[in-house]
Amino acid sequence: GINAEYMGEDVMEMLNRKLAKQITENRLMRIQQKESESEWTRRVQKLEHVMTDALDTLISKSESQGPAALTEFLAVIERSKDQYLMELRAARNQISGLTDSLVDIKSMHSNLPQRVKAKLEELPKEEILLILDTLSFEESVSQFFMQRWPDVR
């Protein structure tokens, strides 16, 4: 009895250490993600400034070359704007399709009691990820995710 009880405590301690390590790694990953998002924002802002400066230079050159050059320049800008709007509409349509998929997923049947499901829907993303990390120790849960997203490594 004592030996089995002692071994159970060892297993629990090992699982607790693994869980603590996983939680720490997940928090570090989230911090790194936030840092990379702010880096991305800085890069986009820098690109916007470079593009604005280049556009100002092009406008100045076109103005100095006369009305014909300015007309051609404005036509190029108009075509670029049309291309951008087409791409923006395509992205919006893709997002709309994704939203429909999310609605379908949300309406799927669940084995969870409604009150538990309602609580889970209220939780912030970080807490849900921690719960998933804990559940991932269950073989069937890991298998589900591997089957759901087979191309993700």
Secondary structure, 3 states (H helix, E strand, C coil): CHHHHHHHHHHHHHHHHHHHHHHHHHHHHHHHHHHHHHHHHHHHHHHHHHHHHHHHHHHHHHHHCCHHHHHHHHHHHHHHHHHHHHHHHHHHHHHHHHHHHHHHHHCCCCCCCHHHHHHHHHCCHHHHHHHHHHHCCCHHHHHHHHHHCCCCC
